[in-house]
Each structure stands twice: as structure tokens, then as C-alpha cells.
């Protein structure tokens, strides 16, 4: 029973991170932390990294802290919270940085309607170059309308 509870904690932590990412993206990155996020919309960076990449450290810190607490104390649940947060971070990197933005040239083409919908929603998000009037702040869960478009409309 304890194993099932730990798995449920990990899955819940993973799913909760989508809400955390959405809220942080909308209210922090497109709010008072726009200075760090701006180059992601404008491509004003030089080289491989963007200022926006510092958000990785911000989001990774709670996951690493939970992993450490779970490993070095008797708070076993913290380990599974850390695993859920870390797995979300891995998915974010794979979907956002590799699949959508092609920062590493892998997974260029897909016929998967879910992945194409995510890519469409992200393109809509990036059409706004300023911090105002943004839409589609999520990464894994986006509005249904992006999954209903025909595949031949995707570039």
C-alpha cells in the first residue's frame, strides 16, 4: 500500500507542476521577471544559452531539495515529490527545448496529434513579442482547439 501511495505522490507532483509552470509563466515570466524571459521571445541572446534558461535553476531547486530531504531523512514522501518535479522538468526540456524550439536537432517531425497541438499552441504564444496579451502559457496541457486543426496546417 505504501508503494502505491508513493507512486500517487509522484504522479500528483508531476501533474501539479503543469499548474505551477502555467502560473509562473503567466504571472512571473510575463510579469516582473520579464527581463529574464524576454530574450526567449525576441532571440536577443548570443550562443547556446538564453537568460530565460536561468528559470531552470529556479524550477530545479525545489525538486533537488525534495530529493535530498527524501534521501537523507525519514521523510520518504519528499523523495517522491522530488521525483515528480524532476520528471516534469525532464519532460519540459524534451518537449519545449528539443521538440518545439529544436535547440538540439532531434525529434524534428511528428505526426502525433498531441505533439502537433502543443507545437501549435506554443507558436501562438510566441506570436506576441511583448509581455502583454499572451496566451497559451501551459506546456503539456493546452486548449482543445489546438488539437482540432488539420495536420496540413502545421509548419
N, C-alpha and C positions, 0 to 999 in steps of 0.2 A: 504494500500500500504506500509506503514511504517513497519508493521509486516512482510510482505513478504521480504522486504529489510533486516530486522534484521535476519531473518532466512537464507537468502542468505549469509549474512556476516558470520554467524556461520558456515554454511556448507563450505564456502570458506576457513575460518580459519582452520577448521578441515582438509580439503584436503591439504592445504598448509603445514601443519605440517609434512606430509609424506616427502615432499621435504626437509624441514628443518632437519628432523631426518636423512634422507639419507645423506645429505651434512655433517651434524655434525658427523655422524658415520664414514663416509669415511675420512674426512679431519681433524677432531679434535680428535675423539676417536682412530683412527688408525694413527694419526699424533702426535702432541706434547702432547696430553693428554693420550697417550698410557699407561702411568703409572697407571692411574685410571681404564682403560678399560682392561688391561692385565689379571687381575685375572678372568675376565669373560670368557676368552678363556682357561685359564690354571687351573682354580679351585684351586688357591692358597689361598683361603680365609678360615677362620675358623668360624663356626657358621652360622647364617642365612644370614647375610649381606655380600656384596662384596664391594670393593672400587668403583666398577662400579655403585653401587646404588647411589652414590653422584650425578650422572647425573640427577637423578630425581629432585633434588633441582635446578639444572641449568635450566632444561626444565620447571619446575613448576613455577619458578619466573615470567616470562613474563605473564603467564596465570593468576596468582594471582594478579599481578599488573593491568592487564586489567580489571579483575573483580572488584577490588577496585575502579579504576578510573570510571568505568561504574556505580557503585553503588553510589559513593559519589560525583560525578559531573554530569553535564548535558551531558557528552559525552556518550550517550546511546550506540553508536556503539561499544565502548570499552568493554562493558558488553558482547556483543555477540561474539566479538573476543575472550575474555577470556573463554566464554562457549565452543567455538570451540576448543581452545587449551586444555582446561581441559578434554573435551570428548575424544580427541585424546590420552591424557595421560592415561585415564581410559582404552581405547581400547588397548593401548600399554601394560599396566600392565596385562590385561586379556589374550591377545594373546601371548605376549612374556614371561612374568614371570610365568603365570599359565598354559597356554596351551602348549607352546613349551618347557620350561625348568622345568615344574612341580614343581615349588617352593612351591606350595600348591597343594596337590594331588587331583585336580579336573579336569574334562574335559580330562581325560586320552586318551580316544579313540574317534575317529570320522571317519565317512565315507564320510564327506563333502569334495569334491574335492578341494575347495578353501582353506580350512584349511590344508589339506594334502599338497597342493602345497607350502603354506607358511612354513610349517614344513620342507619340503624337502629343500627349498632354505636356510633356517636357518642352517640346517645341513651342507650344502655346505659351508656356511660362516664360520662355526666353525671348518671345517677340516683344516683351516690354523691357526696354533698356534701363528704365528708371526704377526706383524702389516702390513707386506708387502703381496702382492699377494692376497689380499682379494677380495671377490666378494659377490654379493647379500647383499647390505647394507640397503636395504629397509625393511620395516616390513609388511605393508599391501599390497603394490604393488610390486610384484616380477615378473621376466621374465616368459613369457608364457610357456617356456619349462618345468617348474616345475609342471604345471597343466596337461601336456600331458602324464606323466608317468603313468604306470599301478598301480592301488591301491595295488596289491600284492607285489610291490617292496618297499613299505614303512614299516619301522620297528617302 
